[in-house]
């Protein structure tokens, strides 16, 4: 299992403040003899809705030397983790959590917009100082 991302506790706080219950930290998904560790599993019940909504969240800091390399790794994890979830927990939706500044610097640029459009990447954008969710994409 890899080390926790720098912003892991910020995302936990933001999700909790938004009404989510953290159910797994990390969420382990077993495919055959291999395990995949996704940073968080969470669920939220909405009124009388039966079963509620369940998500998995991979937290990404984008603090490496190359934003392009960070984006490559993020997209690869999203594809791998999404495929694993489809096999064992298809009702759980995968998101990548990024800071609002990362969203502006990367995902509002042409390459980032392309990844959102063509790669199907779903983002949870958060403000690390206020520890709150700014937006969900899509």
Order of alpha helices (4+ residues) and beta strands (2+ residues): alpha-beta-beta-beta-beta-beta-alpha-beta-alpha-beta-beta
